[in-house]
Amino acid sequence: MCAHFTAERFIELSSSRLIYVAEDVRVVGTVSRDGNKVYTMFVDPDLVGRGIGRQLMQYIEALAVRDGFDHMETGASITAHQFYLKLGYTDVRESETEFGLNYILRKPLPPATTPPDHYRTR
């Protein structure tokens, strides 16, 4: 995966996806989004379990709600599968990729809450 997702590949992907990073002096995690699809979610292996991935996912899920989507979808490797299940994603199907077994998962999103017109700030 590291050989595939080089810095040049991320630059190429940024022309078609929104890419977000978590920083702590250096980049410690990344996730990209295209509409309601999650791509390239990575966290520094030395920092797994500290909530970085969860925070990145919560952020892009909130953006998807804001943009009117009612669910998120992603593909997950065997190692990431449990992570997504803990975040409320459920299995839709399995597929084979060039990187091995891939789980396709989906998570419903809450409806966007928009205040009535007379409560909106202008």
HELIX and SHEET records of a PDB file:
HELIX    1   1 ALA A    7  LEU A   13  1                                   7    
HELIX    2   2 PRO A   45  LEU A   47  5                                   3    
HELIX    3   3 ILE A   52  ARG A   66  1                                  15    
HELIX    4   4 ILE A   78  LYS A   86  1                                   9    
HELIX    5   5 ASP A  117  TYR A  119  5                                   3    
SHEET    1   A 6 LEU A  18  GLU A  23  0                                        
SHEET    2   A 6 VAL A  27  ASP A  34 -1                                        
SHEET    3   A 6 LYS A  37  VAL A  43 -1                                        
SHEET    4   A 6 HIS A  71  ALA A  76  1                                        
SHEET    5   A 6 GLY A 100  PRO A 108 -1                                        
SHEET    6   A 6 THR A  90  THR A  97 -1                                        
END                                                                             
